[in-house]
Amino acid sequence: QVQLVESGGGLVQAGASRRLSCVASGDTFSNYFIGWFRQAPGKDSEFVAAISWSGHSTIYSPSVKGRFSISRDNAVNTVYLQMNNLQPEDTAVYSCAARKTSIEQYNYWGQGTQVTVSS
C-alpha cells in the first residue's frame, strides 16, 4: 500500500501560478502511476493529469493542457503539479491518486488540497 499527502494549495489571483506536491510513503513509489484529480463544489471529480512510473509518459485533460505540468521525483517520493495561468474555473479540491498499472482503478487517494482562484 501507499499513502499520499498533498500540499501546496491556497488562494491565488487569476493568472498566477501554483505548484502542488503529492508525497508518498509506504510501498515503493516508483511502482505506481500517479494521477491528479480535482473536484469543484457541486461538480463531479475531474481527471487533470497523470504520469507513468518513470515519468517519461504524461497525459493531460484538455482543460489544463498547455497550462499545467505534471512531473515526479522518485528519489523523494513526490509528484508535482505545476499550474500556470490559473483561472477561476480551476478552483477545486485537488487530490492525487495512485495505481500500479494503467488498466487498474486508482485505489489509493490523498485527502486533497484546496486551490481557490479569485478573479
Secondary structure, 3 states (H helix, E strand, C coil): CEEEEEECCEEEECCCCEEEEEEEEECCHHHCEEEEEEECCCCCCEEEEEECCCCCCEEECCCCECCEEEEEEHHHCEEEEEECCCCHHHCEEEEEEEECCCCCCCCEECCCEEEEEEC
